[in-house]
């Protein structure tokens, strides 16, 4: 009998699971994430999909990976570099190897490292035998053949049996890090319940992987990462897209309105439509339109009819929606446009992340057509950002663009479920009687906020007409008067600018007398804050501001910027926010752009800050 294995305690681990896009890597990562959340760790994930729908099997372009950073303390990023890589084939090893630190652990499916697999990955020699992996701890495990052996008693085709090797890998990881497997077995039974042989095969493979870790002499120890300390409450893990969908539902409930989403499926925003389409029992109405223009057109119609109208898209779809967004601005209708950014231009990198739509969101419409723009900061914070976008849209009767991106949309983290009653009250009273000499004028404004009254169509005595041609102030009649046109343009712009009086001040993290201020927006939050915390922990002064509100900008931002000699702006583009800051505050800033389809690592921002510090 072998001696009991040691259990080493760690404060955190970064694991990447990588393989062919048909190997079930996203399922493996998702189930490991769920088990880790159940265990009580804090975590952030980074799924990474091939850009091609059917990339050649076994090639670097077909690699799908899932990275998870879990810890016994709060974490803000999916990790700078994996401590552990599970490589299901040579291509997965080749794609990930450059990001592994020396001493990292590599678990390889040695069955895949045959002549054919090596050739497809572009390896001239087998890395398992040529000494190129000497800097790492490599464990060669015949996962495919061990899976086939584990399921040999199941009446299932060999091809289908081999597909269960991802469950073998999941079982092994579950043993290595003391993850509970009960939720995995429950999920398998629910997911494949109509095919008992698939259930048996996956359960057998899961158990085989777990037992292999327990009994094989290959591993001297297992590892445990203790649960993190969370505020009391009920938690779940959410992706950014799920958080947006739930935010829309919660906002509609708090507004006392029905929710309507008119959308056309587009990567990486489609899951918002899918999630809401599954909520018909909660009164959610969804319309999968034939194109992007029809999607937003239906949402505008729903908004005019008294619903909370929303549409979801990515950059190419936002291109197509711009004319109708201009119509909604002219009509002064509440509308929420969720743009989940991806690499561009054109089709670009459909499954990769980028922040390259900011200037489009701010200025990408003909005519003078400003609207509020917000950006979510993390997967779970996407819920709050969505609630706030809906609040502004309803309170100020304006379209609002909410920027997310592929990193936030697909990534996940724990989220404490709020009480519905604790969310903002978004109800808005509509007009109940005529407002001008026995008639209803749709452009009579509140003198303080410049917000127009809203009259539900069909309400007796509140008949009115609106449209896309310029409106006469007050009455809404068509007007070609030059002075009226300028007045209406300025009124619409002033209404949006005035929202600055109704949003929080920007929050400064760190030292007010620091040499360098890191100024970010949206999804760079985790990496920028982690970088600042690392520098601060070394006793060096640093400051950080992360923006959710991008139009209008917080009222105190100019004052904050004036305090710091140097300003670093990291963003996943070539300098959109930097351009906005220069033009608005006449402050020079240092642009740090990254456009590789990947989010920032904290170490990248940390290194750039260090170059700027005295």
N, C-alpha and C positions, 0 to 999 in steps of 0.2 A: 504494500500500500504506500502510495506516495505521501510525502509530508504535506501538512496543510500549507496552502499558499499564503504569502504575506498580503496584507491589505495596506496600501500606501494612501495617505490622505493628501489631496491636492486642493488648492483654493480655486482652481479653474482650469478648463481644458478647451482647446479649439480642435475640432474634428472635421475633416472633410471626407465625404463619401463620394467617390467618382467612378464612373463607368460609362458604358454605351447608353445612348438615350433610350434604348429599349430594355435596359437592365433594371429599371425600377428604382433608380437612385433617389428620385424625389419622394417616392413612397417611403423608402427606407428612412430618409432624413426626416420626413414628416412624422413618422411613427416614433422615431427616437426622440424627436422634439416633444411629442406629446407625453411620452414616458418621463422625460426630464422635467417637464412642467408639473406632472403629477408628483414627482419626487420632491419638488419644491425649490429647484434651482432658478436663479435668474438666468435669462438666456436671450440671445438675438441670433437670427439665422440669415443665411445668404444663399438662396437657391440660384443656380446658374444653368440656363438652358441653352442648347444649341440654337443658332439663329436659323438653321435650315430645318424644315419640317421633317424631312427624311434624309438626314446626312448619312453618308456612307458608313455602314457599321464598322466599328473598330478603328476608325480614323480620328485624329485629333479634333476635326471639325464636328464630330458627332458625340463628343464627350459631354455628359450631363453631370453636374456635381451639386452637392448640398453641403454647406458649411454651417456649423453650429458652434457658438461660443457659450458655454454654460459655466456658472460660477456660484460660489457661496456668498458673493457680494454683488452689488449692482454693476452691470456691464452696459456699455453704450454702443459697442460695435460687434460685428461677427468675428472679430479677431484679425490681427495683422498677418499672422502666418499660422498654418495648422501645426499643432503638436503631433497629431495623428492623421495619417492618410490611409484610407481604405481604397486601394486601386483594384478595380475589378478586371482591368485589362491593360495591356501595355500603353495604349493611347492615353488612358486616364493618368498613368504614372508620368508620361512624358509631358502632359499639359500642366500638371501640378508641381512637378519636381523643383522647378526654379523658385517656388515660393516657400519651400520647406526650409526651416533652419537646421543647421547641423545638429545631429543627435535626435532628430524627430523620428517617430515610430512609423513604419510603413507596413501595412498588412496587405499582401498581394494575393490575388487569386492566381496561383502558379499555373493552374490548368490553362489559363488564357495565354501564357507566354510560350506559345508554340511558334513554329516558323511562319504560319499564316498571320497570326496576331502581331508578331514583331514586324513583318513586312508592311502590314496595313498601318501600323503606327509610325513607320519610318525609321525603325531601329536597325542599324547595320549589324549589331550584335546584341546578344541577350544581356540586358542590364543586371539581371540576377546573377550572372556568372562572370561578367567582364571586369568587376571591381569598381564600377562607376558609382555604386551605392555604399561604398565603404564608410562614408560619413554618417550613415543612418542606421538605425536598428530595424532590420528587415526581417519580417516573419513571412515565410512562404507557406501558404495554406492552400491545398487543392480544393477550393470551395465548390467548384462545379461537380467534381467527382464525389465529394463527400455528401453533397446535396442529393445526387442521384442515388447514392447508396442509402441515404436516410429515407427516401421515398419509394424504394424499390417495391415495397409491398402495396403501394397505392396503385389502383388501376387508372393510370394516366399516361399519356403519350410522353416519350422521352423529351421532346422539345418543351412541352409544358412543364415537365418536372424540372428541367434545367432553369427555367425562369424563376424558380423558388430560391435560387442562390442568394438573392438579395435578403431573404429572410434568414438564411444562414449567417450572413454578415451582420444582420441586425441582432440575432441571438448572441453572437460572439461579442459585439459591442455592449450588449446589455449585461453580459457577465463581467466584462472588463471594468465597467463603471457602475455596477450594482444598480442598474435600471430595472424597475418593475416591468414585468412582461404581461401582466394580466390585461392591461388595456390593449395591448397588441393582439392577444388572442381573441378578445371580444371584438375588436375591429375586423379581424380576419373572418370570423364567423358571420358578422353582419355584412361585410363586403361581398363575400363569395358564397353566401348561404344557399343560393340556388344551384351551386355546383359542389356537392359534398367532396368530390375527389380533389378539387382545388383547395378547399379548406384543409383536408387531411395533409396534402402535400406541403402547404405553407406552414402548418403547425409542426409537422415533422422536421422541416428544415430549420425553423426557429429553435426548436428544442435541440437539434443536432449542433447548431452553432453555439448555443449556451453550454451544452455538455462538453463540447470540444474544449472550450476555454477552461472549464472546471477540471477536466481530467488529463488534458495533454501536458506533457512535460515542457512544452514550448514556452509557457509563460510562468515566470517565477512569482508574479504577484498580480493582483487586481488593484483597482483604484476606486476611491470614493471621494466625491465632492459633496460636502454637507449642504443641506438646504440653506437658502438665503433667508434673510429676515425681511418680511413684507409687512406693510400695514395691514391690520385686520380687514377682512372682506372676502368676497367671492371672486376668484380669478379664473380666467381662461386665457388661452393663447389666441392671438388674432394676427392675421396678415393685414397689411395696409389696406388692401382692397376690401376685405371683410369689414374692417373698421369704418371705412367710408360708407359702405352699404348700410351698416347698422346706424351710423350717424345720421344718414338721410331718413331712416325710419323713425329714429328717436326725435329728430327735429320736426317731422311731420306730425307726430303724436303731440308734441309740446305746442305745436302751432294750431292744433285742432283742425288739421287739413288732411286730405288724402294725398298720398305720394304717387307721383307719376314719373317713371323714367323712360324716356325715349332714346334708344341707343342702337348703334350698329356695332357688332362684335369686332374688336380690334385688340391685338396684343400690345401692351400688357394690361389693358383695362377691362377685358371681357368678364373677369370674375365678378365685377360689380354688378353687371347685368345678370349673371348666373345666380348670384346670391339673392338679389331682389326678386328675380323671377320665381324663386322657390318660396317666397313669402306671401303668396296670394291669400293664404288663410289670415294674414294680418292686415288685409285690405290694400296691399301694395299692387299697383297697376304698372306693368311693364309692356313695352312695345319694342320688339326686335325689328327695326326698320330695314328697308331695302338698301339704304345708304346713309351716310352721315348727315346729309342735308335733311332728309326726311326725319331722321332721329331728332334733331334739334327743332325742326319745324313742329313736330308733334308736342315737344316739351313746351314750346312757346304757347301753343294752343291750350295745353293743359293749364299753364300758368294764368292765361287770360280767363280761363273758365273757373278759376278759384282754387286750383290745386297747387301743391308744392311741385313745381316743374323742375326736372333735372335731366341732364344728359351726361354721358361718360364717353371718353375718347382718349386717343393719344395724339401725338403731334400731327401726323398726316390728316387725321380727322378734324383736328382743330383748324387746319388750313381750310377745309371745306365748310366749316360751320361759321366762318367769320361774317358773311353777309347777314345771316340770320341773327347772329349776336348783335350786329348793328341795328337790326330791326327791333330787337328786344330793348336795346338802349333807347331808341327813339320812342318806343311805346312806354318806357319806364315800367317794365314788368319784372317782378322777381324771378330769377332763374339761376340755377346752380350748374356750372359747367365744370366737370372734373376732368382734368387733363393729366393722365398718367404718362409722364414723359419717357421717351426712349431715344436711342441713338438715331440721328438723321444725318442729312436730309433725305427726302423721298422715303422709300421703304427702309433704307439705312440698316440699322441693327435692331430688328423688331424685339428681340428678347433681352437686350442689354440696356443698362441704365444711362441716363444723361440728364442734365439740367439746361437743355438748350432751347427751351420754349419761353423763357422769361420775357425776353424783349418782344416776342410775338404776343404773349398774353397782355403785355402793357400797351403795345402800339400797333398790333397787327390787324388793324381795321381801317377802311378808308374813311375819310372825314375825321372830325374831332369827336372821338367816341371813347372817352375814358370809362373805366369800370374798376371796381375793387378787385385786387388780386391777393390771394393768400397762398401760403405754402405749408404743407404738413411737415413736421419735424421728425417723426418716427412712425413705425407701423401702428403702435397703439395710440399715439397722439393724433393720428389721422381721424379718429372719432371726434375729438374735441375740435379739430380744425374744420371738420365738416359741419358740426353744430354751429360754429361761429360763421362759416360761410352762409349757412341758411339764415342765421339771425340777421346778418347784414343785408342779404337779399330781400328779406321780408320787411325789415324795418325801413329800408331806404328805397324800396321798389326799384331794384337795379339788378342786372345780371352780375354774377360774381364768378370769377375763375378761381378754382382751387387746384393748385399744382401739387401733384404727387409725382412719383417716378417708379421705374421698374424695381429698383432696390427696395423702396418702401412697400410697393404693392405686393411683392412676393415674399418679402421677409416677414418674420413673425417674432413676437415677444409677449411676455405675460401682460395682462391688462386686468385691472380691477373693475368689475362690472359696477357701474354707478346705479344708484336708485333713480328711477325716472323722475321722481318728484324733486330731486336735487338739481336737475338740469334746468337751464334758463327757460322762462316762460316766453314763448315766441308768438303768442296770440296777438293779432293785430285787428283792431276794429275797422270795419269797412264803412263806407258811406251809407247812411240810412235815409237821407232826404236831399233834395236839390240844394245846390250851393251857390247858385247865381240867378236871381230873378226868376225863380220857379223852374230853372233848368239845372242839369248836371253838367258841369264843365270838368273834363278829365285832367286839366292842367292847372287847377287851382292848388297852390302850394302852401305848406306850412311855412310861415315867414322865417322861422328859425332853422329848420332842417332842410327846407326846399323840397320836401317830399310831397308828392301828389296824393290826393285821395284815391281810394280804390272803390269801385262800384262793381259788384258782381253782375255779369251780363244777365239780362232778363228781369232785373229788379224793377218793379213799377216806378215810374217817374225818374228813373236814373238812366234812361237811354242815352247812349253816347257813341261816338264813332272815333276809332283810332286807325292808324295806318302808317306806312313807311315814308310818306311825304312829310316835309317839314310842317310843324304844327304852329298855329297861332297861339301865343301865350294865353293861357286860361281856357279859351273855348275849345282848342284842339282843331279848329277848322284849318283846312289846307291854306298855307301862306307862303308866298314867294317874296314877301317884303324883306329887303336886305337887312334892315335894322332888327326886324323880328327874328330873322335867322341867327344873327349874331347874339341877340339876347338869349334865345333858347339854347344855343351852344354853350354860352357862358353859364347859364343856369344849371344845365346838366353837369358841367364840369365842377361847378361850385358845390353841388350836392355831393358828389363823390369826394371832393377834397375835404368837405366838412366832416366826413366820417372819421377823420383823424381825431376829432374831439370825443369820439365814442369808442376808442380802442385803447388798450393799455399802453403805457410807456414801455420802451425797450428796456430789458433788464440787463444790467452789467454784471458779469461774473468775473471775479478776480480782483486785481489791484487797480485802483483808480489812478495811481501814479506810475503805471507800467510804461515801458518804452514802446511796446507793441500791443495793438488791439487786433484780435482776430475777429473779423466780421463775416459771418456766413448767413446762408438762408436755406430753408428747407432741409433736405435729407443729409446735408453735411454736418448736421448738429452733433451726432454721436462721435464722429471722428474728431471734429474740432474741439468739442468739450473734453474728450479723453486726452487729446494732445495738450490742452491747456492745464488739465489736472496733473499730468505727468510733470510738466515743467514747474508748476506751482509746488508739487511735492518735493522738488529738489531745492526749494527755497528761492527760486527765481521769480521775478514779478512778471505777470502776464494778465491780460484781460481778454474777455470773449463776450461777444454779443451775437445772438442768433435771431434772425428775423423770420417771423411768420407773416407779418403784414408787409406787403411790398407795394401796394398802392391802396390808400395813401400810406406813406411811411409814418412810423411813430413820431409824435411831436417833439420828443426829446432827443431824437437821434442826432441831429446836428450838433447839439451841445455835447453829447458823448464823443462824437468824432473829433471835436475841437480839442479835447483833452490829451490826445495821444499823438506823439511825433510820427509814429509809423503805423500804418493800417495794412493788414494782410487780408485779402479776400480770396479764400479757396472756394472754387465752384467747379462743377462738372460741365464746363463750357469754356469759351475763350475770353470771358470777362463781361458777362451781362450785368451782374450787380455792380461790378466795378464801374462800368459805363454809367449806370444810373447814379451812383454816388458822386462821380466826378461832375456830372452835369447838374445835379441837384444842389450839392454843397460846395462845389468848386474846390474839392479836396483831392489831392493826388493819393492814389492807393497803389499797393503792389498786388498785381493780379497773379493768382496761382491757379491755372486752369489744368484740368485733367479730362481728356475725352477719349478714354480707352474702353468705354462700356462697362467699367467697374467703379464701385464707390471708392472714396478715399480710404486709405488706411490711416489710423491715428499716427503711426510712425512717420508717414509722409508729411503730414502737416507739422508734426513736432520738429522734424528736420528743417523744414522751411522756416519755422519760427526761430530756431536756433541760429540760422544764418543771419537773421535780422537783429538779434539781440546784441547789445554791446559786449 
